Amino acid sequence: MSSETPESAHAQHHDKLPIRMLHDRVLVRTDKGEGERRSSGGIVIPATAAVGRRLDWAEVVAVGQNVRTVEPGDRVLYDPEERAEVEVRGVAYVLMRERDLHAVAAERLQGSEDSTGLYL
């Protein structure tokens, strides 16, 4: 006989369920946690330094069926103030709507007419 309770067996089953994003939702993994940063000149900027509104980059992990401009693997620019965090199997992700993204960086955009000519 198994020592598992019906509740623990049910919880283990839910840990293995596939996830599909809905509508215009985008799931991203942030590049780094909150903490100190380093400027391009090598100066360390502590996490407590007061800065204006700062946008962050993240990698797209999954998209809903109505998302048109980004694909999994793209890097996107977003406002960390406009986000909802979720944890899946111990990994933290950010969930947002496609309209909350400010920019996308991807190899597939190279040479397109709406590209800025800037590169990461």
For each residue, the residues with C-beta under 8 A, 3 or more apart:
1:
2: 9
3:
4: 8 9 12
5: 8 9
6: 9 10
7: 10 11
8: 4 5 11 12
9: 2 4 5 6 12 13
10: 6 7 13 14
11: 7 8 14 15
12: 4 8 9 15 16
13: 9 10 16 17
14: 10 11 17
15: 11 12 89
16: 12 13
17: 13 14
18:
19: 62 88
20: 62
21: 25 26 27 62 63 64 65 67
22: 25 64 65
23: 64 65 66
24: 64 66 67 97 98 99
25: 21 22 63 64 67 95 96 97 98
26: 21 60 62 63 64 67 70 76 95 96 97 98 101
27: 21 60 61 62 63 86 93 94 95
28: 58 59 60 61 76 78 93 94 96
29: 58 59 61 91 92 93 94
30: 33 56 58 92 94
31: 56 57 58 59
32: 35
33: 30
34: 47
35: 32 47
36: 44 45 46 47
37: 44 45 47
38: 42 43 44 45
39: 42 43 44 45
40:
41:
42: 38 39
43: 38 39
44: 36 37 38 39
45: 36 37 38 39 49 51
46: 36 49
47: 34 35 36 37
48:
49: 45 46
50:
51: 45 54
52:
53: 79 81
54: 51 80
55: 77 78 79 80 102
56: 30 31 77 78 79 80
57: 31 75 76 77 105 120
58: 28 29 30 31 75 76 78 94
59: 28 29 31 73 74 75 76
60: 26 27 28 63 70 71 72 73 74 75 76
61: 27 28 29 72 93
62: 19 20 21 26 27 72
63: 21 25 26 27 60 67 70 71 72 98
64: 21 22 23 24 25 26 67 98
65: 21 22 23
66: 23 24 98
67: 21 24 25 26 63 64 70 98
68: 98
69: 98 101 104
70: 26 60 63 67 74 76 98 101 104 106
71: 60 63 74 106 108
72: 60 61 62 63
73: 59 60 106
74: 59 60 70 71 104 105 106
75: 57 58 59 60 104 105 106 120
76: 26 28 57 58 59 60 70 101 102 103 104 105
77: 55 56 57 101 102 103 104 105
78: 28 55 56 58 82 83 94 96 100 101 102
79: 53 55 56 82 83 100 102
80: 54 55 56 83 94
81: 53
82: 78 79 96 100
83: 78 79 80 94 95 96 100
84: 94 95 96
85: 92 93 94 95
86: 27 92 93 94 95
87: 90 91 92 93
88: 19 91 93
89: 15
90: 87
91: 29 87 88
92: 29 30 85 86 87
93: 27 28 29 61 85 86 87 88
94: 27 28 29 30 58 78 80 83 84 85 86
95: 25 26 27 83 84 85 86
96: 25 26 28 78 82 83 84 100 101
97: 24 25 26 100
98: 24 25 26 63 64 66 67 68 69 70 101
99: 24
100: 78 79 82 83 96 97
101: 26 69 70 76 77 78 96 98 104
102: 55 76 77 78 79
103: 76 77
104: 69 70 74 75 76 77 101 109
105: 57 74 75 76 77 109 119 120
106: 70 71 73 74 75 109
107: 110
108: 71
109: 104 105 106 112 114 115
110: 107 115
111: 115
112: 109 115
113:
114: 109
115: 109 110 111 112
116:
117:
118:
119: 105
120: 57 75 105
